[in-house]
């Protein structure tokens, strides 16, 4: 059994390693993100096209075992490296909270 915080079974990196530097590294593929500078600042404007966002979320799922489905409002807020990283970390915490609630709260749903 694997979780998104411990990845020994999947080889994924724990989400605690999800930092602005690690997200910057994900954005470093110039074939997918040709317009982004190598030294992208944390608060520099970030514009992701739909293909780039899909690819990024796929890689996040594979590396961090974190599945996110951003709304249009969420996507509109992903305007910097810092905001993108905060969004991913917040989604991880939300997923962990839901997973914990399902394990311990199944009797409360009756």
C-alpha positions as CSV (number, residue, x, y, z in Angstrom):
1,X,0.0,0.0,0.0
2,X,1.3,3.5,-0.8
3,X,0.3,6.9,0.2
4,X,1.2,10.3,-1.2
5,X,3.5,11.1,1.7
6,X,5.5,7.9,1.8
7,X,6.5,6.5,-1.6
8,X,8.5,3.4,-0.9
9,X,6.2,1.2,-2.8
10,X,5.8,3.4,-5.8
11,X,9.2,5.1,-6.1
12,X,7.4,8.5,-6.0
13,X,8.9,11.4,-4.1
14,X,7.1,12.4,-0.9
15,X,5.0,15.5,-1.4
16,X,6.9,17.2,1.4
17,X,9.6,17.4,-1.3
18,X,7.2,19.5,-3.4
19,X,8.9,22.9,-3.2
20,X,9.2,25.9,-5.5
21,X,12.5,24.5,-6.7
22,X,11.0,21.0,-7.5
23,X,8.1,22.6,-9.4
24,X,10.5,24.9,-11.2
25,X,12.4,21.7,-12.2
26,X,9.1,20.3,-13.6
27,X,8.7,23.4,-15.6
28,X,12.2,23.2,-17.0
29,X,11.3,21.1,-20.1
30,X,11.6,23.6,-22.9
31,X,9.7,21.3,-25.3
32,X,6.6,21.6,-23.1
33,X,7.2,25.1,-21.7
34,X,9.3,26.9,-24.4
35,X,8.6,30.4,-23.1
36,X,9.6,30.0,-19.5
37,X,13.1,31.3,-18.4
38,X,15.5,28.9,-16.8
39,X,15.7,31.2,-13.8
40,X,11.9,31.6,-13.3
41,X,11.4,33.6,-10.1
42,X,8.9,32.5,-7.5
43,X,6.7,35.5,-8.2
44,X,7.3,36.0,-11.9
45,X,4.2,35.9,-14.1
46,X,3.5,32.3,-15.1
47,X,1.1,31.4,-17.9
48,X,0.5,27.7,-18.6
49,X,-1.3,26.6,-21.7
50,X,-3.8,23.7,-21.4
51,X,-1.3,21.1,-22.8
52,X,1.4,22.2,-20.4
53,X,-0.9,22.1,-17.5
54,X,-2.1,18.6,-18.3
55,X,1.5,17.4,-18.7
56,X,2.5,19.1,-15.4
57,X,-0.4,17.5,-13.5
58,X,0.4,14.1,-15.0
59,X,4.0,14.3,-13.8
60,X,2.9,15.5,-10.4
61,X,0.7,12.5,-10.2
62,X,3.5,10.1,-11.2
63,X,6.2,11.6,-9.0
64,X,4.2,12.6,-5.9
65,X,1.1,10.3,-6.2
66,X,-1.0,13.4,-6.0
67,X,-4.1,13.6,-8.2
68,X,-5.5,17.1,-8.6
69,X,-8.4,18.3,-10.8
70,X,-8.2,22.1,-10.7
71,X,-11.3,24.1,-11.4
72,X,-11.3,27.0,-13.9
73,X,-11.0,29.3,-10.9
74,X,-8.0,27.3,-9.6
75,X,-6.3,27.5,-13.0
76,X,-6.9,31.2,-13.2
77,X,-5.0,31.6,-9.9
78,X,-1.9,29.7,-11.0
79,X,-0.2,32.9,-12.0
80,X,3.3,32.3,-10.5
81,X,5.6,29.5,-9.4
82,X,4.8,30.3,-5.8
83,X,1.0,30.1,-6.3
84,X,1.3,26.9,-8.3
85,X,3.4,25.3,-5.6
86,X,1.0,26.5,-2.9
87,X,-1.9,25.1,-4.8
88,X,-0.3,21.7,-5.2
89,X,0.7,21.6,-1.5
90,X,-2.8,22.7,-0.4
91,X,-4.4,20.0,-2.6
92,X,-2.1,17.4,-1.1
93,X,-3.2,18.4,2.4
94,X,-6.8,18.3,1.3
95,X,-6.4,14.9,-0.1
96,X,-4.7,13.6,3.0
97,X,-7.5,15.1,5.2
98,X,-10.1,13.4,3.0
99,X,-8.2,10.1,3.1
100,X,-8.0,10.3,6.9
101,X,-11.7,11.2,7.3
102,X,-12.7,8.2,5.1
103,X,-10.6,5.8,7.2
104,X,-11.8,7.1,10.6
105,X,-15.2,8.5,9.7
106,X,-16.9,5.7,7.7
107,X,-19.4,5.1,10.6
108,X,-20.3,8.8,10.7
109,X,-21.7,8.7,7.1
110,X,-24.6,6.4,8.0
